[in-house]
Amino acid sequence: MSGKSLLLKVILLGDGGVGKSSLMNRYVTNKFDSQAFHTIGVEFLNRDLEVDGRFVTLQIWDTAGQERFKSLRTPFYRGADCCLLTFSVDDRQSFENLGNWQKEFIYYADVKDPEHFPFVVLGNKVDKEDRQVTTEEAQTWCMENGDYPYLETSAKDDTNVTVAFEEAVRQVLAVEEQLEHCMLGHTIDLNSGSKAGSSCC
Amino acid sequence: MASAPAEAETRQRLLRTVKKEVKQIMEEAVTRKFVHEDSSHIISFCAAVEACVLHGLRRRAAGFLRSNKIAALFMKVGKNFPPAEDLSRKVQDLEQLIESARNQIQGLQENVRKLPKLPNLSPLAIKHLWIRTALFEKVLDKIVHYLVENSSKYYEKEALLMDPVDGPILASLLVGPCALEYTKMKTADHFWTDPSADELVQRHRIHSSHVRQDSPTKRPALCIQKRHSSGSMDDRPSLSARDYVESLHQNSRATLLYGKNNVLVQPRDDMEAVPGYLSLHQTADVMTLKWTPNQLMNGSVGDLDYEKSVYWDYAMTIRLEEIVYLHCHQQVDSGGTVVLVSQDGIQRPPFRFPKGGHLLQFLSCLENGLLPHGQLDPPLWSQRGKGKVFPKLRKRSPQGSAESTSSDKDDDEATDYVFRIIYPGMQSEFVAPDFLGSTSSVSVGPAWMMVPAGRSMLVVARGSQWEPARWDTTLPTPSPKEQPPMPQDLMDVSVSNLPSLWQPSPRKSSCSSCSQSGSADGSSTNGCNHERAPLKLLCDNMKYQILSRAFYGWLAYCRHLSTVRTHLSALVNHMIVSPDLPCDAGQGLTARIWEQYLHDSTSYEEQELLRLIYYGGIQPEIRKAVWPFLLGHYQFGMTETERKEVDEQIHACYAQTMAEWLGCEAIVRQRERESHAAALAKCSSGASLDSHLHRMLHRDSTISNESSQSCSSGRQNIRLHSDSSSSTQVFESVDEVEQVEAEGRLEEKQPKIPNGNLVNGTCSPDSGHPSSHNFSSGLSEHSEPSLSTEDSVLDAQRNTPTVLRPRDGSVDDRQSSEATTSQDEAPREELAVQDSLESDLLANESMDEFMSITGSLDMALPEKDDVVMEGWRSSETEKHGQADSEDNLSEEPEMESLFPALASLAVTTSANEVSPVSSSGVTYSPELLDLYTVNLHRIEKDVQRCDRNYWYFTPANLEKLRNIMCSYIWQHIEIGYVQGMCDLLAPLLVILDDEALAFSCFTELMKRMNQNFPHGGAMDTHFANMRSLIQILDSELFELMHQNGDYTHFYFCYRWFLLDFKRELVYDDVFLVWETIWAAKHVSSAHYVLFIALALVEVYRDIILENNMDFTDIIKFFNEMAERHNTKQVLKLARDLVYKVQTLIENK
């Protein structure tokens, strides 16, 4: 590890049961517990990683998905560097709620520039056979709602999980760079470059 | 020699240990990317490997006399194996380094060795230096591999490394750890800022064991401070007093100009002169004269009395800059006497020097010391050959002032001198108007007066104006006034009665800057510091500090007490229940006592039983019997008949509730099926709905009839028949028969149903409305997005609101269809199963599981449940028939209206029938349906995930869990299901293992727990109470928690309170904690959870403090510590904390 590593706070949001905790645990401990219990309150785990030569400590916050726990969840949005909007491809409702999650986050995280806040959308549980949400739909949603990168993951099969979190880091770093550039007086095309919409399918 | 199997066992054990440690290290490597060299895992890993390598080592190979066998072995190996040779060289170099360092800390070594583990390069790390270095050099695996290959050379035949299997396994186990990167980086985030909770706990255990039981940082809690303050006052100053003696006389900062033993001083007029050590010190800017009684110097006073010794009062420190005159008297029979007079005219007690020119020597040293700024006036004369001599003067007082009228006798002029100390450059120094003003204002005369020289006497001016009556000032400020010494009394002042005896701290004016500034530590602007302050003053200062601290402590204590009374008195019961009276309650409630109680309810008071539970829990075997009492399902003192009655009522109520929601669920399922199909269709085709899709939908909805049975009935259906046929195809015919049978049975059984009227007569508030209308309107309303923002939106319905119309003629269709055997029922069954709650439960699920579920159902609801279930099943089948018939009849657009028809069928038409299906004959309003849909969805998601790792939660028992939860939610639909309710229900079900009973107990439990959920408001109260409690009982921790001021501080307790610690503890502990909480309500505190929470915090408070955890760290720490707490310890601490608060309140 060279120099001081950057601490990035990442929040996992999405309906209950879409696999937020599983994604986090898969990424940090490389374990998958199909019996995992639903999250009460908030939990978080740290993981160090290197993305494009930068050392980063990801602090991944896992939240309770049920609407009722809003008051418990929202205080932790503040100071987040990135938000992972998660749904389950076998649960249409969870997909349709993405917008609500996005709004809730932007509202409570007190994001200064919601247009350019790094969101990453994850369609989890691609290992399941009966999909209710197609890749195209999800990609369309991402395009329409802010040109977010979309990744299809499976915590169970460890599909794209690492990629997803690294993408989150890239998003943050890219936004940071943009800010730096802006301060230097450069004009930047915000819609190109950094947002490499990577999708596994 | 041990037998062969024993040897094999030993080998296995050794190997297991290594495996475990390797796993730990590899895990650490995965989660942290690096493994720190000082990680505790490395140490234990090295120990484990060493044990293996040494196992069965030949004595020759180990070296007969070598203490470090590993070193001997590795060096031997090194002769033939180059990597080992390299290693040997490196380690030997290291050892040399360590050896040199060790010499300095030889003394410590012994202590440290006893410790199990130490962080950093500890003696333990050194102990395993060879293995450790081999690991970091990545040659350990190679060396062990070499040893295995050449094992016959080094090992006895029973050795692990000789074993043809175990040896190679060990070698290959080590390959992994040897491939890792190890780091020494001390600042790397991954190790130092982010150690796991485990690591933190372990580190703490290590160093706390070696320091002492109590944390050194632990400030005593208020009540302790109160009780022991006078005691604690004693030991601290004694330590520092000793330090002072040391530092004052061997101080590197001050040059010792002069030192003389046995200089006599008469400290008090009523006692003999005392010999002591006179020393003259020079620091950068001032000179100090000190006199310390011999008793203090040589420590002849016993250690215990050391601090209290009166000699402290006699010791003197005089700042020479305050001294103006030195009166010297030379006597024939003694060496001479010096009296120092300060600028305010106060005379110091005379110093009597021993014979032999010491006086002159002292003066000469003093004169030298005064240079270059000051000088003696008159100066000493230099005489060739003799050094300094007294000036040949005959004048008594060359420049005598009015103040120094303290007179000598004139007759000994030749031997008496008065020297003045002058600072030619700074005359103004001596004029200190402030000081003089203040002294004059209090009209103090000289405290010391000289009586005729030659026989100098000491007069102590004990001014009567110094009455000890100054304590009434709330903030005692040290008075700058002169005081007679009286610290003796103060030392004995106990804090509790402090105010009445409070006196201003006595001090001498000898250190005016000190006393004026009033700063206790003496680091005042005048440059006065400890070295220069008189010992006496220092001691006084210490005492003063202690006293004032105690006083402030006392004040704070009073304030806290009032806080306690106003805020916390409601938290505990004021009656303190003893753990020992009338008998020791440590054993808890045993089966024997309970039996006795059941036999004769007068044998034990309810309160006594609760006391037993509170202090000792319930014997696991009788939990099932006792919990219903604790939770309020039964009342203590109920007779068996009464209890039966309660049970029956509960069963009836439960059965009815279940029937109600099952009816609702059927409809919900159906709607869901439809939306699911739509989603599927949409997903697969991506096209909008067309007429074809309509038909498809219709088909799907037909299928969903079956699924609407839900797992409870649908799966049972299948299971019922799975023994008779392995093929789903066969289900049909059997089902037909079964259906008839079931109906027949139902009719038979019906008369037996207790409270049958209740069951049959149920009506929802909406039952007055025509159901079909209700439902249709529900559908159309449902298509409004507003109603379904969060939960499943029925796409299909949204798109086809118009075609979904009620059909009243469906009843007839049903009638006819009943006789029809449907062709698609078998595939339908399959689909239903797949999509039912437990998708993993296939039709050919083993029979025993089925038996267990029906068995348990029987147990839970001896008859009714069975009846209801079967009844429901039959109604389901009816619906199939209905659906099928419709399906078969035609493909008219009206067919789309199937659902309303079915709904009406399920709820209204069947209500008129004789079958108990009518029990579910409730009309459901659309709002209710929507609400229930939402909740059902959530319940199922959570039930599926509920404690699946715990043995009890087989699919069958999860089913029960779901039933109870649905029933509860059905009764509390306005609250709805909230995550966490499952957690609360699960332990109840495990213990009670009876649906209806668990339902009743859960309902009771939720009366309290509901408040903690987001819709309640108790959580904030809990947080506030936690805050107050921590503030009162652990102010230090409180400060830390407020350091990073954040309102989210107590969020780490959220889960604790929400679930009564269910997620924090393993199941067995949850049982214990829960029953303690329930009993505590009547024994010690209705808010006992608070004290458990506090105890959990307190158990780790040192770790939290040491690591300066912020709130995120604390959240992480406790999340990681979940299920790893020592529950017994926590509970005991919690009880102690309750007791503490109780006594705080009691001591008004």
Interface residues (C-beta under 8 A of the other chain):
Chain A: M1 K4 S5 L7 G16 G17 V28 T29 N30 D33 S34 Q35 A36 F37 H38 I40 G41 V42 E43 F44 L45 N46 R47 D48 L49 T57 Q59 A64 G65 Q66 E67 R68 F69 K70 S71 L72 P75 F76 R92 Q93 E96 N97 N100 D130 R131 Q132 V133 T134 E136 E137
Chain B: V30 T31 R32 K33 F34 M185 A188 D189 H190 D194 S675 H676 A679 L680 C683 G686 T789 E790 D791 S792 V793 H937 R938 K941 D942 R945 C946 D947 R948 N949 V978 Q979 G980 C982 D983 F1013 P1014 H1015 Y1047 T1048 Y1051 Y1054 R1055 L1058 L1059 R1063 T1112 I1115 K1116 N1119
